[in-house]
């Protein structure tokens, strides 16, 4: 006879609020980073003084970094509130905070840069906001949360693996629930780093394209 004994690879606390906490953070960070940065750029490019600003001798990269840092500051306020909730209400260990913050920093940076790019390329406030919200919903729908990626086609699985929302949720789950260290999420962190570099390049090109279209 053959007997099968399933051993737990790791222990998960039976706290539904704690288990849902990574998903809630991912949702908040994703939509707030996208919409906040998009609205920030739309208010900037639709001002009458925008043409005078882009004619200034300041480099485009400097403007882009300034826009990115301002939006990152406002996202950091939300992260601080979520951090206080996690530590004082859900009892998240202080030792997990560096990985917790690092994962959120990379993911929110990617999403902020995407929101900036959409704002630079689509100057119509209604269309740009609608497209940004659609993109956020796209990240949520094409994720591992609704349909397991193993049941999807190779192309859909490729999109899911590149989604900053999915990567952020997986990283926070591994850090908060599973208790992995940096080595356990190094591959996810590497993917977020690659997305950050690509998003920065796209945002810079979008800024250049917006400048040229405005000056024409």
Phi, psi and omega in degrees: 000156181239131177245144180241130180235115180271122179258141180287126178289329177203162181261134177245129179292143181275051179242107184296326179294318179294321180294323180278350185299315177301320180294318180297317178299316182298318179297312183297312182295319182297305185286323180292320180293316181294306187288320181297313181293323179295314179295325179298314181290321180299319177295331181282311186284342180264005175282147178299333183274003185295323181294324177291325181293318183285344176275356178292154181290356179294140182291153179297324180296325179295316177299318181297314180296322179296316177298319180295315183292323179296314179293324178296326178296315180292325175293325180298328177296317178295320180297322179298317178296315178296325178294317179295322177297316182294321184281312189268340180255315183263351175074034177291137183293143179297329182294341180273351187296319180302314178292322177302311182288323182294319179295317180293322180299313181294313182295314180294327177296316178299314182291323177297315180295325176294316178298321176297317181298316179296324178291323178292319186280323182244102187275344177292123187297314182293314182292318181294317178296317179297318179293323178294317177295322177297320179296320177297319177294324177299317178296324181286317182293313180271071178220172179285354187281327181268310179230127178304136184296335181293341179267359183266170176288162181302322181292315178296321178296325177295317178295320179297318181292338179266354183290124177296331177296314180294317181295318179296314180298319179294319180295314180293323177297315181295325183280311187280313187271309184281328179084030180285157176265192183297324179297331181285338181241017184296324180291319177295320178295322178297318179295319177295323179295317177297317178296325178296315179296317180294318180294323177296319178295317179295319179295322178294316178294324177294321177297317178297315180296320178296321179295315181294321180293326181288323182282345181286000000 
